[in-house]
Amino acid sequence: MNIPNLDKVKKHYEEQMKKYQSVEKEREKVIINRQQLEAQLTENNLVKTELDLLESGTNIFKLVGPTLIKQDLDESKNTVNKRLEYIGEEM
């Protein structure tokens, strides 16, 4: 058996293995990002459903840190719709 050829094969194998590991790491990142987007999509769809049930003039409060801040119903609906658009584009 020719040793230089064996070294070439080994080197080629190691290079391909590094590429594979890199692609695998990237795939894992994509899967995690997709799962996060799906969770956000579900959450925002639930919020949209709840907001659609409310009558105009209903008091809405947004949690910002430890504080609840009053927010307009239409503004809340617009914010949720924009989030849903963004999530849809990201997916």
N, CA, C and O atoms as a Tinker XYZ file with bonds, in Angstrom:
   364  protein
     1  N      0.836000   -1.188000    0.000000    73     2
     2  CA     0.000000    0.000000    0.000000    64     1     3
     3  C      0.877000    1.247000    0.000000    63     2     4     5
     4  O      1.897000    1.303000    0.687000    81     3
     5  N      0.476000    2.223000   -0.763000    73     3     6
     6  CA     1.248000    3.444000   -0.916000    64     5     7
     7  C      0.882000    4.417000    0.203000    63     6     8     9
     8  O     -0.263000    4.863000    0.275000    81     7
     9  N      1.818000    4.751000    1.064000    73     7    10
    10  CA     1.587000    5.605000    2.224000    64     9    11
    11  C      1.179000    7.033000    1.832000    63    10    12    13
    12  O      0.276000    7.581000    2.464000    81    11
    13  N      1.792000    7.658000    0.829000    73    11    14
    14  CA     1.348000    9.014000    0.466000    64    13    15
    15  C     -0.135000    9.061000    0.081000    63    14    16    17
    16  O     -0.822000   10.030000    0.405000    81    15
    17  N     -0.627000    8.044000   -0.596000    73    15    18
    18  CA    -2.046000    8.016000   -0.947000    64    17    19
    19  C     -2.917000    7.892000    0.291000    63    18    20    21
    20  O     -3.981000    8.503000    0.377000    81    19
    21  N     -2.461000    7.101000    1.243000    73    19    22
    22  CA    -3.194000    6.939000    2.498000    64    21    23
    23  C     -3.269000    8.268000    3.244000    63    22    24    25
    24  O     -4.303000    8.612000    3.815000    81    23
    25  N     -2.171000    9.005000    3.233000    73    23    26
    26  CA    -2.150000   10.317000    3.885000    64    25    27
    27  C     -3.117000   11.282000    3.197000    63    26    28    29
    28  O     -3.798000   12.068000    3.855000    81    27
    29  N     -3.166000   11.213000    1.875000    73    27    30
    30  CA    -4.090000   12.076000    1.129000    64    29    31
    31  C     -5.536000   11.735000    1.456000    63    30    32    33
    32  O     -6.373000   12.616000    1.651000    81    31
    33  N     -5.808000   10.444000    1.512000    73    31    34
    34  CA    -7.175000   10.008000    1.831000    64    33    35
    35  C     -7.555000   10.447000    3.243000    63    34    36    37
    36  O     -8.664000   10.924000    3.481000    81    35
    37  N     -6.630000   10.281000    4.164000    73    35    38
    38  CA    -6.881000   10.669000    5.560000    64    37    39
    39  C     -7.117000   12.176000    5.655000    63    38    40    41
    40  O     -8.037000   12.620000    6.342000    81    39
    41  N     -6.297000   12.954000    4.974000    73    39    42
    42  CA    -6.430000   14.407000    4.997000    64    41    43
    43  C     -7.776000   14.823000    4.378000    63    42    44    45
    44  O     -8.474000   15.684000    4.913000    81    43
    45  N     -8.122000   14.204000    3.256000    73    43    46
    46  CA    -9.396000   14.500000    2.597000    64    45    47
    47  C    -10.569000   14.146000    3.526000    63    46    48    49
    48  O    -11.536000   14.899000    3.638000    81    47
    49  N    -10.463000   13.001000    4.180000    73    47    50
    50  CA   -11.509000   12.580000    5.118000    64    49    51
    51  C    -11.664000   13.599000    6.249000    63    50    52    53
    52  O    -12.784000   13.971000    6.598000    81    51
    53  N    -10.555000   14.046000    6.816000    73    51    54
    54  CA   -10.595000   15.008000    7.920000    64    53    55
    55  C    -11.208000   16.337000    7.472000    63    54    56    57
    56  O    -11.977000   16.953000    8.211000    81    55
    57  N    -10.864000   16.774000    6.260000    73    55    58
    58  CA   -11.441000   18.015000    5.730000    64    57    59
    59  C    -12.951000   17.886000    5.548000    63    58    60    61
    60  O    -13.714000   18.785000    5.903000    81    59
    61  N    -13.364000   16.751000    4.987000    73    59    62
    62  CA   -14.796000   16.524000    4.779000    64    61    63
    63  C    -15.538000   16.414000    6.104000    63    62    64    65
    64  O    -16.675000   16.870000    6.225000    81    63
    65  N    -14.895000   15.808000    7.095000    73    63    66
    66  CA   -15.508000   15.683000    8.417000    64    65    67
    67  C    -15.676000   17.057000    9.061000    63    66    68    69
    68  O    -16.697000   17.312000    9.699000    81    67
    69  N    -14.706000   17.934000    8.909000    73    67    70
    70  CA   -14.815000   19.297000    9.448000    64    69    71
    71  C    -15.956000   20.047000    8.760000    63    70    72    73
    72  O    -16.724000   20.754000    9.412000    81    71
    73  N    -16.062000   19.889000    7.440000    73    71    74
    74  CA   -17.158000   20.531000    6.707000    64    73    75
    75  C    -18.504000   20.008000    7.203000    63    74    76    77
    76  O    -19.441000   20.778000    7.419000    81    75
    77  N    -18.587000   18.699000    7.379000    73    75    78
    78  CA   -19.824000   18.088000    7.862000    64    77    79
    79  C    -20.192000   18.629000    9.247000    63    78    80    81
    80  O    -21.347000   18.978000    9.495000    81    79
    81  N    -19.216000   18.696000   10.134000    73    79    82
    82  CA   -19.474000   19.192000   11.491000    64    81    83
    83  C    -19.926000   20.646000   11.462000    63    82    84    85
    84  O    -20.801000   21.046000   12.231000    81    83
    85  N    -19.333000   21.430000   10.578000    73    83    86
    86  CA   -19.727000   22.825000   10.428000    64    85    87
    87  C    -21.170000   22.937000    9.937000    63    86    88    89
    88  O    -21.955000   23.728000   10.461000    81    87
    89  N    -21.505000   22.145000    8.935000    73    87    90
    90  CA   -22.873000   22.148000    8.402000    64    89    91
    91  C    -23.852000   21.671000    9.475000    63    90    92    93
    92  O    -24.952000   22.212000    9.594000    81    91
    93  N    -23.468000   20.684000   10.239000    73    91    94
    94  CA   -24.329000   20.153000   11.298000    64    93    95
    95  C    -24.595000   21.219000   12.370000    63    94    96    97
    96  O    -25.722000   21.350000   12.848000    81    95
    97  N    -23.571000   21.970000   12.742000    73    95    98
    98  CA   -23.754000   23.054000   13.714000    64    97    99
    99  C    -24.706000   24.119000   13.168000    63    98   100   101
   100  O    -25.572000   24.619000   13.885000    81    99
   101  N    -24.535000   24.453000   11.907000    73    99   102
   102  CA   -25.409000   25.445000   11.268000    64   101   103
   103  C    -26.846000   24.934000   11.227000    63   102   104   105
   104  O    -27.784000   25.695000   11.466000    81   103
   105  N    -27.018000   23.660000   10.927000    73   103   106
   106  CA   -28.357000   23.054000   10.893000    64   105   107
   107  C    -29.015000   23.129000   12.267000    63   106   108   109
   108  O    -30.205000   23.427000   12.373000    81   107
   109  N    -28.253000   22.861000   13.305000    73   107   110
   110  CA   -28.781000   22.931000   14.668000    64   109   111
   111  C    -29.229000   24.355000   15.002000    63   110   112   113
   112  O    -30.275000   24.554000   15.621000    81   111
   113  N    -28.433000   25.340000   14.590000    73   111   114
   114  CA   -28.809000   26.736000   14.819000    64   113   115
   115  C    -30.108000   27.079000   14.105000    63   114   116   117
   116  O    -30.975000   27.750000   14.665000    81   115
   117  N    -30.239000   26.613000   12.864000    73   115   118
   118  CA   -31.444000   26.879000   12.080000    64   117   119
   119  C    -32.659000   26.239000   12.753000    63   118   120   121
   120  O    -33.727000   26.848000   12.819000    81   119
   121  N    -32.498000   25.022000   13.249000    73   119   122
   122  CA   -33.600000   24.340000   13.916000    64   121   123
   123  C    -34.013000   25.087000   15.173000    63   122   124   125
   124  O    -35.205000   25.256000   15.427000    81   123
   125  N    -33.058000   25.530000   15.951000    73   123   126
   126  CA   -33.363000   26.280000   17.178000    64   125   127
   127  C    -34.072000   27.583000   16.838000    63   126   128   129
   128  O    -35.065000   27.935000   17.475000    81   127
   129  N    -33.566000   28.304000   15.834000    73   127   130
   130  CA   -34.216000   29.555000   15.422000    64   129   131
   131  C    -35.638000   29.299000   14.939000    63   130   132   133
   132  O    -36.547000   30.069000   15.250000    81   131
   133  N    -35.832000   28.235000   14.189000    73   131   134
   134  CA   -37.166000   27.892000   13.679000    64   133   135
   135  C    -38.123000   27.590000   14.834000    63   134   136   137
   136  O    -39.276000   28.022000   14.824000    81   135
   137  N    -37.637000   26.851000   15.818000    73   135   138
   138  CA   -38.471000   26.529000   16.978000    64   137   139
   139  C    -38.863000   27.797000   17.740000    63   138   140   141
   140  O    -40.000000   27.931000   18.193000    81   139
   141  N    -37.920000   28.716000   17.875000    73   139   142
   142  CA   -38.215000   29.975000   18.560000    64   141   143
   143  C    -39.244000   30.780000   17.783000    63   142   144   145
   144  O    -40.159000   31.355000   18.373000    81   143
   145  N    -39.100000   30.824000   16.467000    73   143   146
   146  CA   -40.058000   31.553000   15.636000    64   145   147
   147  C    -41.445000   30.921000   15.706000    63   146   148   149
   148  O    -42.451000   31.630000   15.750000    81   147
   149  N    -41.502000   29.593000   15.716000    73   147   150
   150  CA   -42.787000   28.914000   15.819000    64   149   151
   151  C    -43.456000   29.196000   17.160000    63   150   152   153
   152  O    -44.673000   29.375000   17.220000    81   151
   153  N    -42.670000   29.237000   18.233000    73   151   154
   154  CA   -43.209000   29.562000   19.554000    64   153   155
   155  C    -43.739000   30.995000   19.563000    63   154   156   157
   156  O    -44.821000   31.253000   20.091000    81   155
   157  N    -42.986000   31.921000   18.986000    73   155   158
   158  CA   -43.424000   33.314000   18.914000    64   157   159
   159  C    -44.677000   33.450000   18.056000    63   158   160   161
   160  O    -45.576000   34.226000   18.379000    81   159
   161  N    -44.734000   32.697000   16.971000    73   159   162
   162  CA   -45.898000   32.729000   16.096000    64   161   163
   163  C    -47.138000   32.251000   16.847000    63   162   164   165
   164  O    -48.193000   32.881000   16.769000    81   163
   165  N    -47.019000   31.165000   17.557000    73   163   166
   166  CA   -48.137000   30.637000   18.336000    64   165   167
   167  C    -48.593000   31.642000   19.391000    63   166   168   169
   168  O    -49.788000   31.891000   19.548000    81   167
   169  N    -47.640000   32.210000   20.105000    73   167   170
   170  CA   -47.959000   33.187000   21.147000    64   169   171
   171  C    -48.662000   34.412000   20.563000    63   170   172   173
   172  O    -49.665000   34.875000   21.106000    81   171
   173  N    -48.141000   34.926000   19.472000    73   171   174
   174  CA   -48.736000   36.116000   18.868000    64   173   175
   175  C    -50.101000   35.831000   18.253000    63   174   176   177
   176  O    -50.974000   36.698000   18.268000    81   175
   177  N    -50.299000   34.636000   17.716000    73   175   178
   178  CA   -51.621000   34.264000   17.214000    64   177   179
   179  C    -52.636000   34.192000   18.349000    63   178   180   181
   180  O    -53.789000   34.587000   18.180000    81   179
   181  N    -52.209000   33.689000   19.502000    73   179   182
   182  CA   -53.104000   33.655000   20.668000    64   181   183
   183  C    -53.461000   35.070000   21.126000    63   182   184   185
   184  O    -54.616000   35.354000   21.443000    81   183
   185  N    -52.477000   35.938000   21.157000    73   183   186
   186  CA   -52.719000   37.326000   21.556000    64   185   187
   187  C    -53.662000   37.994000   20.561000    63   186   188   189
   188  O    -54.581000   38.708000   20.962000    81   187
   189  N    -53.444000   37.769000   19.279000    73   187   190
   190  CA   -54.314000   38.344000   18.245000    64   189   191
   191  C    -55.747000   37.862000   18.425000    63   190   192   193
   192  O    -56.684000   38.654000   18.324000    81   191
   193  N    -55.922000   36.582000   18.690000    73   191   194
   194  CA   -57.252000   36.026000   18.900000    64   193   195
   195  C    -57.940000   36.700000   20.084000    63   194   196   197
   196  O    -59.120000   37.044000   20.014000    81   195
   197  N    -57.210000   36.880000   21.148000    73   195   198
   198  CA   -57.771000   37.533000   22.346000    64   197   199
   199  C    -58.098000   38.998000   22.072000    63   198   200   201
   200  O    -59.147000   39.490000   22.489000    81   199
   201  N    -57.208000   39.693000   21.376000    73   199   202
   202  CA   -57.456000   41.108000   21.071000    64   201   203
   203  C    -58.670000   41.271000   20.157000    63   202   204   205
   204  O    -59.415000   42.242000   20.284000    81   203
   205  N    -58.870000   40.333000   19.246000    73   203   206
   206  CA   -60.015000   40.405000   18.335000    64   205   207
   207  C    -61.344000   40.228000   19.066000    63   206   208   209
   208  O    -62.389000   40.644000   18.566000    81   207
   209  N    -61.305000   39.618000   20.235000    73   207   210
   210  CA   -62.530000   39.420000   21.017000    64   209   211
   211  C    -62.950000   40.673000   21.788000    63   210   212   213
   212  O    -64.092000   40.784000   22.234000    81   211
   213  N    -62.011000   41.618000   21.940000    73   211   214
   214  CA   -62.275000   42.800000   22.754000    64   213   215
   215  C    -63.045000   43.860000   21.977000    63   214   216   217
   216  O    -62.929000   43.980000   20.757000    81   215
   217  N    -63.833000   44.621000   22.725000    73   215   218
   218  CA   -64.581000   45.730000   22.125000    64   217   219
   219  C    -63.706000   46.978000   22.106000    63   218   220   221
   220  O    -62.799000   47.137000   22.924000    81   219
   221  N    -63.998000   47.852000   21.160000    73   219   222
   222  CA   -63.273000   49.111000   21.057000    64   221   223
   223  C    -63.411000   49.891000   22.360000    63   222   224   225
   224  O    -64.492000   49.933000   22.948000    81   223
   225  N    -62.345000   50.494000   22.803000    73   223   226
   226  CA   -62.361000   51.268000   24.036000    64   225   227
   227  C    -61.952000   50.465000   25.258000    63   226   228   229
   228  O    -61.837000   51.018000   26.351000    81   227
   229  N    -61.732000   49.177000   25.088000    73   227   230
   230  CA   -61.298000   48.334000   26.203000    64   229   231
   231  C    -59.889000   48.733000   26.616000    63   230   232   233
   232  O    -59.031000   48.989000   25.771000    81   231
   233  N    -59.661000   48.784000   27.923000    73   231   234
   234  CA   -58.330000   49.116000   28.427000    64   233   235
   235  C    -57.384000   47.939000   28.213000    63   234   236   237
   236  O    -57.671000   46.805000   28.598000    81   235
   237  N    -56.259000   48.240000   27.594000    73   235   238
   238  CA   -55.213000   47.246000   27.336000    64   237   239
   239  C    -53.963000   47.713000   28.059000    63   238   240   241
   240  O    -53.635000   48.899000   28.055000    81   239
   241  N    -53.269000   46.767000   28.680000    73   239   242
   242  CA   -52.036000   47.105000   29.370000    64   241   243
   243  C    -50.914000   46.217000   28.865000    63   242   244   245
   244  O    -51.085000   45.016000   28.657000    81   243
   245  N    -49.759000   46.845000   28.672000    73   243   246
   246  CA   -48.579000   46.152000   28.187000    64   245   247
   247  C    -47.570000   46.086000   29.326000    63   246   248   249
   248  O    -47.315000   47.085000   29.998000    81   247
   249  N    -47.004000   44.914000   29.538000    73   247   250
   250  CA   -46.015000   44.741000   30.591000    64   249   251
   251  C    -44.645000   45.170000   30.072000    63   250   252   253
   252  O    -44.111000   44.575000   29.136000    81   251
   253  N    -44.086000   46.202000   30.684000    73   251   254
   254  CA   -42.752000   46.694000   30.345000    64   253   255
   255  C    -41.933000   46.630000   31.625000    63   254   256   257
   256  O    -42.089000   47.458000   32.522000    81   255
   257  N    -41.063000   45.636000   31.694000    73   255   258
   258  CA   -40.325000   45.415000   32.932000    64   257   259
   259  C    -41.331000   45.049000   34.021000    63   258   260   261
   260  O    -42.181000   44.184000   33.811000    81   259
   261  N    -41.243000   45.694000   35.173000    73   259   262
   262  CA   -42.193000   45.393000   36.244000    64   261   263
   263  C    -43.443000   46.282000   36.211000    63   262   264   265
   264  O    -44.244000   46.255000   37.145000    81   263
   265  N    -43.612000   47.064000   35.149000    73   263   266
   266  CA   -44.680000   48.066000   35.093000    64   265   267
   267  C    -45.688000   47.737000   33.992000    63   266   268   269
   268  O    -45.316000   47.309000   32.900000    81   267
   269  N    -46.967000   47.944000   34.300000    73   267   270
   270  CA   -48.017000   47.839000   33.291000    64   269   271
   271  C    -48.272000   49.223000   32.723000    63   270   272   273
   272  O    -48.502000   50.175000   33.469000    81   271
   273  N    -48.232000   49.334000   31.401000    73   271   274
   274  CA   -48.436000   50.613000   30.725000    64   273   275
   275  C    -49.683000   50.499000   29.862000    63   274   276   277
   276  O    -49.850000   49.542000   29.106000    81   275
   277  N    -50.561000   51.500000   29.987000    73   275   278
   278  CA   -51.799000   51.498000   29.214000    64   277   279
   279  C    -51.474000   51.685000   27.728000    63   278   280   281
   280  O    -50.608000   52.476000   27.354000    81   279
   281  N    -52.200000   50.929000   26.895000    73   279   282
   282  CA   -51.965000   50.987000   25.457000    64   281   283
   283  C    -53.312000   50.936000   24.740000    63   282   284   285
   284  O    -54.242000   50.267000   25.189000    81   283
   285  N    -53.401000   51.643000   23.635000    73   283   286
   286  CA   -54.610000   51.678000   22.824000    64   285   287
   287  C    -54.845000   50.309000   22.181000    63   286   288   289
   288  O    -53.888000   49.648000   21.777000    81   287
   289  N    -56.109000   49.875000   22.079000    73   287   290
   290  CA   -56.447000   48.584000   21.503000    64   289   291
   291  C    -55.983000   48.488000   20.049000    63   290   292   293
   292  O    -55.395000   47.483000   19.649000    81   291
   293  N    -56.248000   49.539000   19.253000    73   291   294
   294  CA   -55.827000   49.518000   17.847000    64   293   295
   295  C    -54.310000   49.454000   17.718000    63   294   296   297
   296  O    -53.780000   48.766000   16.845000    81   295
   297  N    -53.626000   50.170000   18.587000    73   295   298
   298  CA   -52.158000   50.144000   18.581000    64   297   299
   299  C    -51.652000   48.736000   18.916000    63   298   300   301
   300  O    -50.699000   48.251000   18.307000    81   299
   301  N    -52.293000   48.095000   19.878000    73   299   302
   302  CA   -51.916000   46.725000   20.253000    64   301   303
   303  C    -52.135000   45.766000   19.088000    63   302   304   305
   304  O    -51.286000   44.921000   18.802000    81   303
   305  N    -53.279000   45.901000   18.418000    73   303   306
   306  CA   -53.573000   45.032000   17.277000    64   305   307
   307  C    -52.558000   45.235000   16.155000    63   306   308   309
   308  O    -52.090000   44.273000   15.546000    81   307
   309  N    -52.223000   46.501000   15.890000    73   307   310
   310  CA   -51.231000   46.798000   14.847000    64   309   311
   311  C    -49.868000   46.200000   15.192000    63   310   312   313
   312  O    -49.181000   45.652000   14.330000    81   311
   313  N    -49.493000   46.314000   16.455000    73   311   314
   314  CA   -48.203000   45.777000   16.891000    64   313   315
   315  C    -48.158000   44.264000   16.697000    63   314   316   317
   316  O    -47.175000   43.722000   16.190000    81   315
   317  N    -49.227000   43.593000   17.103000    73   315   318
   318  CA   -49.274000   42.132000   16.968000    64   317   319
   319  C    -49.268000   41.734000   15.494000    63   318   320   321
   320  O    -48.585000   40.784000   15.112000    81   319
   321  N    -50.020000   42.450000   14.669000    73   319   322
   322  CA   -50.044000   42.144000   13.236000    64   321   323
   323  C    -48.674000   42.328000   12.596000    63   322   324   325
   324  O    -48.272000   41.535000   11.745000    81   323
   325  N    -47.954000   43.376000   13.006000    73   323   326
   326  CA   -46.599000   43.598000   12.480000    64   325   327
   327  C    -45.662000   42.480000   12.916000    63   326   328   329
   328  O    -44.823000   42.025000   12.138000    81   327
   329  N    -45.808000   42.039000   14.165000    73   327   330
   330  CA   -44.988000   40.925000   14.636000    64   329   331
   331  C    -45.263000   39.664000   13.839000    63   330   332   333
   332  O    -44.341000   38.934000   13.473000    81   331
   333  N    -46.539000   39.412000   13.572000    73   331   334
   334  CA   -46.901000   38.228000   12.792000    64   333   335
   335  C    -46.336000   38.293000   11.378000    63   334   336   337
   336  O    -45.882000   37.284000   10.839000    81   335
   337  N    -46.366000   39.483000   10.778000    73   335   338
   338  CA   -45.769000   39.661000    9.449000    64   337   339
   339  C    -44.272000   39.382000    9.480000    63   338   340   341
   340  O    -43.735000   38.671000    8.631000    81   339
   341  N    -43.613000   39.959000   10.478000    73   339   342
   342  CA   -42.169000   39.782000   10.607000    64   341   343
   343  C    -41.805000   38.309000   10.801000    63   342   344   345
   344  O    -40.890000   37.797000   10.156000    81   343
   345  N    -42.523000   37.641000   11.687000    73   343   346
   346  CA   -42.249000   36.227000   11.957000    64   345   347
   347  C    -42.472000   35.411000   10.691000    63   346   348   349
   348  O    -41.684000   34.523000   10.367000    81   347
   349  N    -43.554000   35.721000    9.976000    73   347   350
   350  CA   -43.822000   35.020000    8.721000    64   349   351
   351  C    -42.713000   35.192000    7.708000    63   350   352   353
   352  O    -42.349000   34.247000    7.008000    81   351
   353  N    -42.175000   36.398000    7.628000    73   351   354
   354  CA   -41.069000   36.653000    6.694000    64   353   355
   355  C    -39.802000   35.910000    7.131000    63   354   356   357
   356  O    -39.059000   35.396000    6.295000    81   355
   357  N    -39.565000   35.859000    8.423000    73   355   358
   358  CA   -38.360000   35.184000    8.938000    64   357   359
   359  C    -38.436000   33.674000    8.715000    63   358   360   361
   360  O    -37.423000   33.024000    8.457000    81   359
   361  N    -39.630000   33.132000    8.814000    73   359   362
   362  CA   -39.779000   31.684000    8.624000    64   361   363
   363  C    -39.619000   31.344000    7.165000    63   362   364
   364  O    -39.709000   30.175000    6.790000    81   363
